[in-house]
């Protein structure tokens, strides 16, 4: 009701200029009034059904049939009304006409009902033309929703309707009629109440949801009744106060809410954040699982190469045995399985295993062949092992970047993971059948901190940003930090011309470099630092790979950096993140 009241006040009437389907659960309607132009998001997402003014949809091909049908029928018409189909129902009727004042030609019914949410387009006679989610008779015998069928409103609820006209004692009697937990009794006594609203009412009155109705005092009933009346008054007068709560949002403006700009901005930011959090969790799990599988295979391959190289260390021993055998052909006798001969240099006895079916010369030739094979294998295995180790180092670097972001806190976290996914697609570690991810410029949303002296510290969130720190951001006055021989983020200490960092600044930056590395759980980590002019990216090297010289070493303490980060996070208020379209 708050969203609709604000839309009616600011966006009616409006001309519908464009319809774009963001994804399989969300459409965006481009509306233009005399004063403004914006995008109305209508979503039937099971966990994020909503209607609000939102950010413009991302550019790209829209191949959804539902949006094509909406465009065909509604483009150029005027949105003239947004009404609930009945009091206390969560279904909105968006009415479209040729111009304001004309009768409605089309009805777009938006059912905001959790996992049963839907969007239905009907004619003026309520004949269904298209529907976001078809509901067959097999899925619902009560209310099928199919193209070509008459649109039926959802079955009405039979519970009593909340009303300001209801006397306070009658309201208390209804809620306390059957003794039980306060939350359950409120939900059962009236229609139109959600669990979130009931919990907020109870909390604002200073009560507990599971508190028994029989145990409430008159003062407690009075406090709850005041909140009940305040809520109903806000609905009746359409005066809402959108604000942020520690665990969500409210439009009732109660004491602990941080005011928001508008209901539309509140809903857009909240649901964008929630959906980004879901995408972030899924993407992080996908990337981490893929990297773990790749690394496990590479570890096995590298161990196999190393084992075979160890065997090749015996090549010279086989040649020496063959020389001994050729020098003592007279000592061989048919049927021997082992022969013991004196070493040329030390004179110590050397046992040589023989094939009894071969003579001495044939056994010596077999030993010479084994010697040559092991020598050739070493020449072939050494570059293969080097390549496998380089690939392991690269993938460990990528994995560190993924593991550094454990939870979603801001859109930058999701953007960093998407850049990592794009990098892995480009490096052919991930498939991209739709060719959606193409090479783009790295973003500049580095992690940013300040040293005790106030110098800025920039930390790359992934390999693209690591490369950008060196290639575009660093100046000749800065200092570059990295954990020594350990995968981790590139760190840049920004210094003005002529400035000289204190030991505390260097140590602070080294602690951060150690923390944002694979050795984040260690007590001490060697960290190298040098000037950016001594850091080079080899031609054709993988993203994030550099070589350096003229370095100095500090011992970073990641646990100290962790403690500082936790302290600063708790002491600095964090505003809700700005929405980013997905």
VOKEFI-963573 format. One record per residue (C-alpha): residue in one letter; x, y, z. Coordinates in steps of 0.2 Angstrom, whole numbers. Example, Ala and Ser with C-alpha at 12.3 -4.5 7.8 and 13.67 -1.06 7.14 Angstrom:
site residuo = a, x = 62, y = -22, z = 39
site residuo = s, x = 68, y = -5, z = 36
REM end
This chain:
site residuo = x, x = 0, y = 0, z = 0
site residuo = x, x = 15, y = 12, z = 4
site residuo = x, x = 22, y = 8, z = -13
site residuo = x, x = 6, y = 11, z = -22
site residuo = x, x = 2, y = 27, z = -13
site residuo = x, x = 19, y = 34, z = -18
site residuo = x, x = 17, y = 28, z = -36
site residuo = x, x = -1, y = 36, z = -38
site residuo = x, x = 6, y = 52, z = -31
site residuo = x, x = 21, y = 54, z = -42
site residuo = x, x = 19, y = 43, z = -58
site residuo = x, x = 0, y = 44, z = -63
site residuo = x, x = -4, y = 46, z = -77
site residuo = x, x = 11, y = 41, z = -86
site residuo = x, x = 15, y = 35, z = -104
site residuo = x, x = 22, y = 17, z = -106
site residuo = x, x = 37, y = 19, z = -118
site residuo = x, x = 46, y = 3, z = -117
site residuo = x, x = 44, y = -15, z = -109
site residuo = x, x = 60, y = -25, z = -105
site residuo = x, x = 61, y = -41, z = -96
site residuo = x, x = 76, y = -41, z = -85
site residuo = x, x = 76, y = -60, z = -81
site residuo = x, x = 63, y = -74, z = -80
site residuo = x, x = 55, y = -66, z = -65
site residuo = x, x = 56, y = -48, z = -68
site residuo = x, x = 50, y = -35, z = -81
site residuo = x, x = 54, y = -16, z = -81
site residuo = x, x = 41, y = -4, z = -88
site residuo = x, x = 48, y = 13, z = -94
site residuo = x, x = 36, y = 27, z = -89
site residuo = x, x = 36, y = 45, z = -94
site residuo = x, x = 26, y = 59, z = -85
site residuo = x, x = 27, y = 78, z = -88
site residuo = x, x = 41, y = 79, z = -75
site residuo = x, x = 51, y = 63, z = -75
site residuo = x, x = 55, y = 47, z = -83
site residuo = x, x = 59, y = 31, z = -74
site residuo = x, x = 58, y = 12, z = -74
site residuo = x, x = 44, y = 3, z = -64
site residuo = x, x = 50, y = -15, z = -59
site residuo = x, x = 37, y = -28, z = -58
site residuo = x, x = 43, y = -44, z = -51
site residuo = x, x = 35, y = -61, z = -47
site residuo = x, x = 51, y = -68, z = -40
site residuo = x, x = 47, y = -82, z = -27
site residuo = x, x = 58, y = -73, z = -13
site residuo = x, x = 58, y = -55, z = -20
site residuo = x, x = 41, y = -51, z = -27
site residuo = x, x = 39, y = -33, z = -28
site residuo = x, x = 33, y = -17, z = -38
site residuo = x, x = 44, y = -1, z = -37
site residuo = x, x = 53, y = 12, z = -47
site residuo = x, x = 70, y = 4, z = -50
site residuo = x, x = 87, y = 7, z = -59
site residuo = x, x = 86, y = 5, z = -78
site residuo = x, x = 88, y = -13, z = -85
site residuo = x, x = 105, y = -18, z = -92
site residuo = x, x = 107, y = -17, z = -110
site residuo = x, x = 105, y = -33, z = -120
site residuo = x, x = 94, y = -44, z = -131
site residuo = x, x = 77, y = -47, z = -123
site residuo = x, x = 70, y = -64, z = -130
site residuo = x, x = 57, y = -67, z = -118
site residuo = x, x = 39, y = -70, z = -125
site residuo = x, x = 30, y = -62, z = -111
site residuo = x, x = 38, y = -45, z = -113
site residuo = x, x = 36, y = -46, z = -132
site residuo = x, x = 17, y = -48, z = -129
site residuo = x, x = 16, y = -34, z = -117
site residuo = x, x = 26, y = -23, z = -129
site residuo = x, x = 14, y = -27, z = -143
site residuo = x, x = -2, y = -23, z = -133
site residuo = x, x = 3, y = -9, z = -121
site residuo = x, x = 17, y = 1, z = -129
site residuo = x, x = 12, y = 19, z = -131
site residuo = x, x = -3, y = 18, z = -119
site residuo = x, x = -6, y = 28, z = -103
site residuo = x, x = -5, y = 20, z = -86
site residuo = x, x = -20, y = 28, z = -78
site residuo = x, x = -23, y = 19, z = -62
site residuo = x, x = -15, y = 7, z = -49
site residuo = x, x = -28, y = 0, z = -38
site residuo = x, x = -29, y = -15, z = -26
site residuo = x, x = -43, y = -27, z = -32
site residuo = x, x = -50, y = -27, z = -15
site residuo = x, x = -46, y = -21, z = 3
site residuo = x, x = -32, y = -32, z = 11
site residuo = x, x = -28, y = -41, z = -5
site residuo = x, x = -10, y = -42, z = -11
site residuo = x, x = -16, y = -40, z = -30
site residuo = x, x = -14, y = -24, z = -39
site residuo = x, x = -23, y = -19, z = -55
site residuo = x, x = -13, y = -8, z = -67
site residuo = x, x = -25, y = 0, z = -79
site residuo = x, x = -20, y = 6, z = -96
site residuo = x, x = -30, y = 17, z = -108
site residuo = x, x = -27, y = 27, z = -124
site residuo = x, x = -26, y = 43, z = -114
site residuo = x, x = -30, y = 49, z = -96
site residuo = x, x = -49, y = 49, z = -93
site residuo = x, x = -53, y = 36, z = -106
site residuo = x, x = -59, y = 19, z = -100
site residuo = x, x = -46, y = 5, z = -97
site residuo = x, x = -42, y = -6, z = -112
site residuo = x, x = -30, y = -17, z = -103
site residuo = x, x = -28, y = -23, z = -85
site residuo = x, x = -11, y = -29, z = -79
site residuo = x, x = -14, y = -39, z = -63
site residuo = x, x = 1, y = -40, z = -52
site residuo = x, x = 0, y = -53, z = -38
site residuo = x, x = 12, y = -50, z = -25
site residuo = x, x = 10, y = -67, z = -15
site residuo = x, x = 27, y = -74, z = -11
site residuo = x, x = 30, y = -90, z = -20
site residuo = x, x = 13, y = -89, z = -28
site residuo = x, x = 17, y = -72, z = -36
site residuo = x, x = 12, y = -69, z = -54
site residuo = x, x = 8, y = -56, z = -67
site residuo = x, x = -7, y = -57, z = -79
site residuo = x, x = -12, y = -46, z = -94
site residuo = x, x = -31, y = -46, z = -98
site residuo = x, x = -43, y = -37, z = -109
site residuo = x, x = -55, y = -25, z = -102
site residuo = x, x = -67, y = -40, z = -101
site residuo = x, x = -54, y = -49, z = -90
site residuo = x, x = -50, y = -61, z = -103
site residuo = x, x = -32, y = -67, z = -100
site residuo = x, x = -20, y = -63, z = -115
site residuo = x, x = -4, y = -67, z = -108
site residuo = x, x = 3, y = -73, z = -91
site residuo = x, x = 20, y = -73, z = -83
site residuo = x, x = 18, y = -90, z = -76
site residuo = x, x = 4, y = -102, z = -82
site residuo = x, x = -5, y = -112, z = -69
site residuo = x, x = -14, y = -127, z = -76
site residuo = x, x = -28, y = -136, z = -68
site residuo = x, x = -16, y = -150, z = -63
site residuo = x, x = -6, y = -138, z = -53
site residuo = x, x = -21, y = -129, z = -45
site residuo = x, x = -39, y = -136, z = -46
site residuo = x, x = -45, y = -120, z = -37
site residuo = x, x = -39, y = -107, z = -48
site residuo = x, x = -30, y = -111, z = -65
site residuo = x, x = -22, y = -96, z = -74
site residuo = x, x = -21, y = -100, z = -92
site residuo = x, x = -21, y = -89, z = -108
site residuo = x, x = -38, y = -87, z = -116
site residuo = x, x = -47, y = -91, z = -100
site residuo = x, x = -57, y = -78, z = -89
site residuo = x, x = -46, y = -71, z = -75
site residuo = x, x = -52, y = -75, z = -58
site residuo = x, x = -47, y = -66, z = -43
site residuo = x, x = -38, y = -76, z = -29
site residuo = x, x = -51, y = -83, z = -16
site residuo = x, x = -55, y = -71, z = -3
site residuo = x, x = -49, y = -74, z = 15
site residuo = x, x = -62, y = -77, z = 28
site residuo = x, x = -54, y = -69, z = 43
site residuo = x, x = -59, y = -52, z = 50
site residuo = x, x = -53, y = -36, z = 43
site residuo = x, x = -42, y = -24, z = 54
site residuo = x, x = -51, y = -8, z = 56
site residuo = x, x = -49, y = 8, z = 66
site residuo = x, x = -67, y = 8, z = 70
site residuo = x, x = -66, y = -8, z = 80
site residuo = x, x = -66, y = -4, z = 99
site residuo = x, x = -50, y = -7, z = 109
site residuo = x, x = -58, y = -19, z = 120
site residuo = x, x = -66, y = -29, z = 106
site residuo = x, x = -49, y = -30, z = 97
site residuo = x, x = -41, y = -36, z = 113
site residuo = x, x = -55, y = -49, z = 116
site residuo = x, x = -53, y = -56, z = 98
site residuo = x, x = -34, y = -58, z = 100
site residuo = x, x = -35, y = -66, z = 117
site residuo = x, x = -51, y = -76, z = 114
site residuo = x, x = -41, y = -93, z = 113
site residuo = x, x = -25, y = -92, z = 125
site residuo = x, x = -9, y = -94, z = 115
site residuo = x, x = 7, y = -85, z = 109
site residuo = x, x = 4, y = -67, z = 104
site residuo = x, x = 11, y = -69, z = 87
site residuo = x, x = 1, y = -84, z = 82
site residuo = x, x = -15, y = -76, z = 89
site residuo = x, x = -13, y = -60, z = 79
site residuo = x, x = -10, y = -69, z = 63
site residuo = x, x = -25, y = -80, z = 65
site residuo = x, x = -37, y = -66, z = 71
site residuo = x, x = -36, y = -55, z = 56
site residuo = x, x = -32, y = -55, z = 37
site residuo = x, x = -19, y = -45, z = 28
site residuo = x, x = -6, y = -48, z = 41
site residuo = x, x = 12, y = -54, z = 38
site residuo = x, x = 24, y = -62, z = 50
site residuo = x, x = 36, y = -48, z = 47
site residuo = x, x = 23, y = -35, z = 51
site residuo = x, x = 16, y = -44, z = 67
site residuo = x, x = 34, y = -46, z = 73
site residuo = x, x = 37, y = -28, z = 71
site residuo = x, x = 21, y = -23, z = 80
site residuo = x, x = 26, y = -34, z = 95
site residuo = x, x = 44, y = -28, z = 95
site residuo = x, x = 39, y = -10, z = 94
site residuo = x, x = 27, y = -13, z = 109
site residuo = x, x = 42, y = -20, z = 119
site residuo = x, x = 34, y = -38, z = 120
site residuo = x, x = 40, y = -55, z = 114
site residuo = x, x = 32, y = -65, z = 100
site residuo = x, x = 30, y = -81, z = 110
site residuo = x, x = 23, y = -72, z = 125
site residuo = x, x = 6, y = -80, z = 130
site residuo = x, x = -9, y = -68, z = 129
site residuo = x, x = -15, y = -73, z = 146
site residuo = x, x = 1, y = -66, z = 154
site residuo = x, x = 0, y = -48, z = 146
site residuo = x, x = -4, y = -34, z = 158
site residuo = x, x = -16, y = -20, z = 154
site residuo = x, x = -1, y = -8, z = 151
site residuo = x, x = 6, y = -21, z = 139
site residuo = x, x = -10, y = -22, z = 130
site residuo = x, x = -11, y = -3, z = 129
site residuo = x, x = 6, y = -2, z = 121
site residuo = x, x = 2, y = -15, z = 108
site residuo = x, x = -15, y = -7, z = 105
site residuo = x, x = -6, y = 10, z = 102
site residuo = x, x = 5, y = 2, z = 89
site residuo = x, x = -10, y = -7, z = 81
site residuo = x, x = -19, y = 10, z = 79
site residuo = x, x = -3, y = 19, z = 73
site residuo = x, x = -1, y = 6, z = 59
site residuo = x, x = -20, y = 7, z = 54
site residuo = x, x = -19, y = 26, z = 54
site residuo = x, x = -4, y = 26, z = 42
site residuo = x, x = -14, y = 14, z = 30
site residuo = x, x = -29, y = 25, z = 31
site residuo = x, x = -21, y = 42, z = 28
site residuo = x, x = -7, y = 35, z = 17
site residuo = x, x = 6, y = 43, z = 27
site residuo = x, x = 21, y = 32, z = 27
site residuo = x, x = 39, y = 35, z = 34
site residuo = x, x = 51, y = 23, z = 25
site residuo = x, x = 67, y = 18, z = 35
site residuo = x, x = 80, y = 5, z = 37
site residuo = x, x = 80, y = -7, z = 51
site residuo = x, x = 95, y = -18, z = 57
site residuo = x, x = 86, y = -33, z = 50
site residuo = x, x = 77, y = -25, z = 35
site residuo = x, x = 66, y = -10, z = 32
site residuo = x, x = 49, y = -2, z = 37
site residuo = x, x = 37, y = 11, z = 30
site residuo = x, x = 30, y = 15, z = 47
site residuo = x, x = 44, y = 26, z = 53
site residuo = x, x = 46, y = 19, z = 71
site residuo = x, x = 60, y = 25, z = 83
site residuo = x, x = 75, y = 14, z = 78
site residuo = x, x = 73, y = 16, z = 59
site residuo = x, x = 86, y = 26, z = 49
site residuo = x, x = 75, y = 37, z = 37
site residuo = x, x = 76, y = 32, z = 18
site residuo = x, x = 73, y = 44, z = 3
site residuo = x, x = 57, y = 36, z = -3
site residuo = x, x = 48, y = 20, z = -3
site residuo = x, x = 53, y = 16, z = -20
site residuo = x, x = 72, y = 19, z = -16
site residuo = x, x = 70, y = 8, z = -1
site residuo = x, x = 62, y = -6, z = -10
site residuo = x, x = 74, y = -5, z = -24
site residuo = x, x = 89, y = -5, z = -13
site residuo = x, x = 83, y = -19, z = -2
site residuo = x, x = 78, y = -31, z = -15
site residuo = x, x = 93, y = -28, z = -26
site residuo = x, x = 104, y = -31, z = -11
site residuo = x, x = 95, y = -47, z = -7
site residuo = x, x = 96, y = -54, z = -25
site residuo = x, x = 114, y = -49, z = -26
site residuo = x, x = 117, y = -59, z = -10
site residuo = x, x = 109, y = -74, z = -18
site residuo = x, x = 119, y = -72, z = -34
site residuo = x, x = 135, y = -69, z = -24
site residuo = x, x = 133, y = -85, z = -14
site residuo = x, x = 130, y = -96, z = -29
site residuo = x, x = 144, y = -88, z = -39
site residuo = x, x = 156, y = -89, z = -25
site residuo = x, x = 152, y = -108, z = -23
site residuo = x, x = 153, y = -111, z = -41
site residuo = x, x = 170, y = -103, z = -43
site residuo = x, x = 177, y = -111, z = -27
site residuo = x, x = 172, y = -128, z = -32
site residuo = x, x = 178, y = -126, z = -50
site residuo = x, x = 195, y = -120, z = -44
site residuo = x, x = 197, y = -133, z = -31
site residuo = x, x = 194, y = -147, z = -44
site residuo = x, x = 206, y = -139, z = -56
site residuo = x, x = 219, y = -137, z = -42
site residuo = x, x = 217, y = -155, z = -36
site residuo = x, x = 220, y = -162, z = -53
site residuo = x, x = 235, y = -151, z = -55
site residuo = x, x = 242, y = -156, z = -38
site residuo = x, x = 241, y = -174, z = -44
site residuo = x, x = 249, y = -171, z = -61
site residuo = x, x = 263, y = -161, z = -53
site residuo = x, x = 266, y = -175, z = -40
site residuo = x, x = 267, y = -188, z = -54
site residuo = x, x = 279, y = -177, z = -63
site residuo = x, x = 290, y = -175, z = -48
site residuo = x, x = 289, y = -194, z = -44
site residuo = x, x = 295, y = -198, z = -62
site residuo = x, x = 309, y = -185, z = -60
site residuo = x, x = 315, y = -193, z = -44
site residuo = x, x = 316, y = -209, z = -53
site residuo = x, x = 326, y = -201, z = -67
site residuo = x, x = 339, y = -197, z = -54
site residuo = x, x = 344, y = -215, z = -55
site residuo = x, x = 349, y = -213, z = -73
site residuo = x, x = 368, y = -212, z = -70
site residuo = x, x = 367, y = -227, z = -58
site residuo = x, x = 360, y = -238, z = -72
site residuo = x, x = 374, y = -232, z = -84
site residuo = x, x = 388, y = -236, z = -71
site residuo = x, x = 380, y = -253, z = -68
site residuo = x, x = 380, y = -256, z = -87
site residuo = x, x = 399, y = -251, z = -88
site residuo = x, x = 403, y = -263, z = -74
site residuo = x, x = 394, y = -277, z = -82
site residuo = x, x = 403, y = -274, z = -99
site residuo = x, x = 420, y = -273, z = -90
site residuo = x, x = 417, y = -290, z = -81
site residuo = x, x = 409, y = -300, z = -94
site residuo = x, x = 420, y = -315, z = -89
site residuo = x, x = 412, y = -315, z = -72
site residuo = x, x = 394, y = -318, z = -79
site residuo = x, x = 387, y = -336, z = -79
site residuo = x, x = 371, y = -342, z = -87
site residuo = x, x = 356, y = -341, z = -75
site residuo = x, x = 362, y = -328, z = -64
site residuo = x, x = 349, y = -316, z = -57
site residuo = x, x = 361, y = -305, z = -47
site residuo = x, x = 379, y = -302, z = -49
site residuo = x, x = 390, y = -293, z = -37
site residuo = x, x = 405, y = -282, z = -44
site residuo = x, x = 417, y = -270, z = -37
site residuo = x, x = 414, y = -252, z = -40
site residuo = x, x = 427, y = -243, z = -51
site residuo = x, x = 431, y = -229, z = -39
site residuo = x, x = 427, y = -235, z = -22
site residuo = x, x = 430, y = -253, z = -24
site residuo = x, x = 414, y = -257, z = -14
site residuo = x, x = 404, y = -271, z = -20
site residuo = x, x = 389, y = -267, z = -31
site residuo = x, x = 374, y = -278, z = -33
site residuo = x, x = 367, y = -278, z = -51
site residuo = x, x = 350, y = -286, z = -55
site residuo = x, x = 350, y = -297, z = -70
site residuo = x, x = 338, y = -305, z = -82
site residuo = x, x = 342, y = -324, z = -82
site residuo = x, x = 336, y = -326, z = -99
site residuo = x, x = 348, y = -314, z = -106
site residuo = x, x = 367, y = -314, z = -108
site residuo = x, x = 379, y = -302, z = -100
site residuo = x, x = 379, y = -290, z = -115
site residuo = x, x = 360, y = -290, z = -117
site residuo = x, x = 358, y = -286, z = -99
site residuo = x, x = 371, y = -272, z = -101
site residuo = x, x = 361, y = -265, z = -116
site residuo = x, x = 345, y = -266, z = -106
site residuo = x, x = 353, y = -255, z = -93
site residuo = x, x = 360, y = -243, z = -106
site residuo = x, x = 342, y = -241, z = -113
site residuo = x, x = 335, y = -238, z = -96
site residuo = x, x = 348, y = -224, z = -93
site residuo = x, x = 344, y = -216, z = -110
site residuo = x, x = 325, y = -217, z = -107
site residuo = x, x = 327, y = -209, z = -90
site residuo = x, x = 338, y = -195, z = -97
site residuo = x, x = 325, y = -191, z = -111
site residuo = x, x = 311, y = -192, z = -98
site residuo = x, x = 320, y = -179, z = -87
site residuo = x, x = 321, y = -167, z = -102
site residuo = x, x = 303, y = -169, z = -106
site residuo = x, x = 297, y = -169, z = -88
site residuo = x, x = 306, y = -153, z = -82
site residuo = x, x = 296, y = -141, z = -93
site residuo = x, x = 280, y = -150, z = -90
site residuo = x, x = 283, y = -149, z = -71
site residuo = x, x = 287, y = -130, z = -73
site residuo = x, x = 271, y = -127, z = -83
site residuo = x, x = 260, y = -136, z = -70
site residuo = x, x = 268, y = -127, z = -56
site residuo = x, x = 265, y = -110, z = -65
site residuo = x, x = 247, y = -115, z = -68
site residuo = x, x = 245, y = -120, z = -49
site residuo = x, x = 252, y = -103, z = -44
site residuo = x, x = 240, y = -94, z = -55
site residuo = x, x = 225, y = -104, z = -50
site residuo = x, x = 230, y = -102, z = -31
site residuo = x, x = 231, y = -83, z = -34
site residuo = x, x = 213, y = -83, z = -41
site residuo = x, x = 207, y = -94, z = -27
site residuo = x, x = 214, y = -82, z = -14
site residuo = x, x = 204, y = -68, z = -22
site residuo = x, x = 188, y = -79, z = -21
site residuo = x, x = 191, y = -84, z = -3
site residuo = x, x = 195, y = -67, z = 3
site residuo = x, x = 177, y = -61, z = 0
site residuo = x, x = 167, y = -73, z = 12
site residuo = x, x = 150, y = -63, z = 13
site residuo = x, x = 141, y = -51, z = 2
site residuo = x, x = 142, y = -33, z = 10
site residuo = x, x = 142, y = -22, z = -6
site residuo = x, x = 139, y = -22, z = -24
site residuo = x, x = 158, y = -22, z = -27
site residuo = x, x = 160, y = -39, z = -19
site residuo = x, x = 148, y = -46, z = -33
site residuo = x, x = 157, y = -36, z = -46
site residuo = x, x = 174, y = -43, z = -41
site residuo = x, x = 168, y = -61, z = -42
site residuo = x, x = 160, y = -58, z = -59
site residuo = x, x = 177, y = -51, z = -65
site residuo = x, x = 185, y = -67, z = -59
site residuo = x, x = 172, y = -77, z = -68
site residuo = x, x = 175, y = -67, z = -84
site residuo = x, x = 194, y = -70, z = -82
site residuo = x, x = 192, y = -89, z = -80
site residuo = x, x = 181, y = -89, z = -96
site residuo = x, x = 195, y = -80, z = -105
site residuo = x, x = 208, y = -92, z = -99
site residuo = x, x = 197, y = -106, z = -104
site residuo = x, x = 194, y = -113, z = -87
site residuo = x, x = 176, y = -110, z = -88
site residuo = x, x = 164, y = -113, z = -102
site residuo = x, x = 154, y = -99, z = -109
site residuo = x, x = 141, y = -107, z = -122
site residuo = x, x = 131, y = -91, z = -123
site residuo = x, x = 147, y = -80, z = -126
site residuo = x, x = 140, y = -68, z = -113
site residuo = x, x = 156, y = -63, z = -105
site residuo = x, x = 168, y = -53, z = -116
site residuo = x, x = 184, y = -44, z = -111
site residuo = x, x = 180, y = -28, z = -103
site residuo = x, x = 191, y = -15, z = -93
site residuo = x, x = 194, y = -19, z = -75
site residuo = x, x = 184, y = -9, z = -63
site residuo = x, x = 193, y = 3, z = -51
site residuo = x, x = 184, y = -2, z = -35
site residuo = x, x = 199, y = -7, z = -25
site residuo = x, x = 199, y = -10, z = -7
site residuo = x, x = 205, y = 6, z = 1
site residuo = x, x = 212, y = 9, z = 18
site residuo = x, x = 223, y = 23, z = 26
site residuo = x, x = 240, y = 21, z = 35
site residuo = x, x = 243, y = 29, z = 53
site residuo = x, x = 250, y = 44, z = 43
site residuo = x, x = 235, y = 45, z = 32
site residuo = x, x = 243, y = 38, z = 16
site residuo = x, x = 230, y = 28, z = 5
site residuo = x, x = 232, y = 10, z = 3
site residuo = x, x = 224, y = 1, z = -13
site residuo = x, x = 222, y = -18, z = -13
site residuo = x, x = 216, y = -27, z = -29
site residuo = x, x = 201, y = -38, z = -27
site residuo = x, x = 206, y = -49, z = -42
site residuo = x, x = 219, y = -52, z = -55
site residuo = x, x = 212, y = -38, z = -67
site residuo = x, x = 213, y = -26, z = -53
site residuo = x, x = 230, y = -32, z = -48
site residuo = x, x = 236, y = -28, z = -66
site residuo = x, x = 228, y = -11, z = -66
site residuo = x, x = 236, y = -6, z = -50
site residuo = x, x = 253, y = -8, z = -58
site residuo = x, x = 249, y = -3, z = -76
site residuo = x, x = 238, y = 12, z = -74
site residuo = x, x = 236, y = 17, z = -56
site residuo = x, x = 254, y = 17, z = -48
site residuo = x, x = 266, y = 32, z = -50
site residuo = x, x = 285, y = 33, z = -47
site residuo = x, x = 282, y = 39, z = -30
site residuo = x, x = 272, y = 24, z = -24
site residuo = x, x = 277, y = 7, z = -16
site residuo = x, x = 271, y = -10, z = -22
site residuo = x, x = 269, y = -24, z = -9
site residuo = x, x = 266, y = -43, z = -11
site residuo = x, x = 267, y = -58, z = 0
site residuo = x, x = 284, y = -66, z = -5
site residuo = x, x = 282, y = -82, z = -15
site residuo = x, x = 264, y = -84, z = -9
site residuo = x, x = 248, y = -81, z = -19
site residuo = x, x = 240, y = -65, z = -14
site residuo = x, x = 233, y = -48, z = -18
site residuo = x, x = 244, y = -34, z = -25
site residuo = x, x = 245, y = -19, z = -13
site residuo = x, x = 249, y = -1, z = -17
site residuo = x, x = 255, y = 12, z = -5
site residuo = x, x = 250, y = 29, z = -12
site residuo = x, x = 263, y = 42, z = -9
site residuo = x, x = 263, y = 60, z = -14
site residuo = x, x = 279, y = 67, z = -22
site residuo = x, x = 293, y = 70, z = -9
site residuo = x, x = 283, y = 60, z = 4
site residuo = x, x = 292, y = 47, z = 15
site residuo = x, x = 282, y = 34, z = 24
site residuo = x, x = 286, y = 30, z = 42
site residuo = x, x = 291, y = 12, z = 48
site residuo = x, x = 273, y = 11, z = 55
site residuo = x, x = 266, y = 15, z = 38
site residuo = x, x = 277, y = 1, z = 30
site residuo = x, x = 272, y = -11, z = 43
site residuo = x, x = 254, y = -7, z = 42
site residuo = x, x = 254, y = -10, z = 23
site residuo = x, x = 264, y = -26, z = 25
site residuo = x, x = 251, y = -32, z = 38
site residuo = x, x = 237, y = -29, z = 25
site residuo = x, x = 247, y = -38, z = 11
site residuo = x, x = 250, y = -53, z = 22
site residuo = x, x = 231, y = -53, z = 27
site residuo = x, x = 225, y = -53, z = 9
site residuo = x, x = 236, y = -68, z = 4
site residuo = x, x = 235, y = -87, z = 5
site residuo = x, x = 244, y = -86, z = 22
site residuo = x, x = 231, y = -76, z = 30
site residuo = x, x = 230, y = -88, z = 45
site residuo = x, x = 249, y = -88, z = 49
site residuo = x, x = 256, y = -77, z = 62
site residuo = x, x = 270, y = -70, z = 52
site residuo = x, x = 272, y = -69, z = 33
site residuo = x, x = 287, y = -62, z = 23
site residuo = x, x = 281, y = -47, z = 12
site residuo = x, x = 292, y = -39, z = -1
site residuo = x, x = 290, y = -21, z = -7
site residuo = x, x = 298, y = -11, z = -20
site residuo = x, x = 295, y = 4, z = -32
site residuo = x, x = 282, y = 1, z = -46
site residuo = x, x = 296, y = 4, z = -59
site residuo = x, x = 304, y = -12, z = -54
site residuo = x, x = 289, y = -22, z = -56
site residuo = x, x = 286, y = -29, z = -74
site residuo = x, x = 273, y = -40, z = -82
site residuo = x, x = 281, y = -53, z = -94
site residuo = x, x = 275, y = -53, z = -111
site residuo = x, x = 261, y = -66, z = -113
site residuo = x, x = 260, y = -69, z = -94
site residuo = x, x = 243, y = -74, z = -86
site residuo = x, x = 233, y = -60, z = -77
site residuo = x, x = 241, y = -55, z = -61
site residuo = x, x = 258, y = -62, z = -64
site residuo = x, x = 273, y = -50, z = -62
site residuo = x, x = 292, y = -51, z = -59
site residuo = x, x = 301, y = -39, z = -49
site residuo = x, x = 318, y = -33, z = -43
site residuo = x, x = 326, y = -22, z = -30
site residuo = x, x = 314, y = -28, z = -17
site residuo = x, x = 315, y = -27, z = 2
site residuo = x, x = 307, y = -39, z = 14
site residuo = x, x = 296, y = -35, z = 29
site residuo = x, x = 287, y = -48, z = 41
site residuo = x, x = 269, y = -45, z = 40
site residuo = x, x = 257, y = -50, z = 53
site residuo = x, x = 240, y = -54, z = 46
site residuo = x, x = 232, y = -57, z = 63
site residuo = x, x = 236, y = -39, z = 68
site residuo = x, x = 228, y = -33, z = 52
site residuo = x, x = 213, y = -44, z = 55
site residuo = x, x = 210, y = -37, z = 72
site residuo = x, x = 212, y = -19, z = 65
site residuo = x, x = 199, y = -22, z = 51
site residuo = x, x = 187, y = -30, z = 63
site residuo = x, x = 188, y = -15, z = 75
site residuo = x, x = 187, y = -2, z = 61
site residuo = x, x = 171, y = -11, z = 54
site residuo = x, x = 162, y = -11, z = 71
site residuo = x, x = 167, y = 7, z = 74
site residuo = x, x = 162, y = 14, z = 57
site residuo = x, x = 143, y = 15, z = 53
site residuo = x, x = 140, y = 7, z = 36
site residuo = x, x = 126, y = 14, z = 25
site residuo = x, x = 116, y = 2, z = 14
site residuo = x, x = 124, y = -1, z = -3
site residuo = x, x = 118, y = 8, z = -18
site residuo = x, x = 108, y = -4, z = -29
site residuo = x, x = 117, y = -11, z = -45
site residuo = x, x = 106, y = -19, z = -58
site residuo = x, x = 108, y = -37, z = -62
REM end
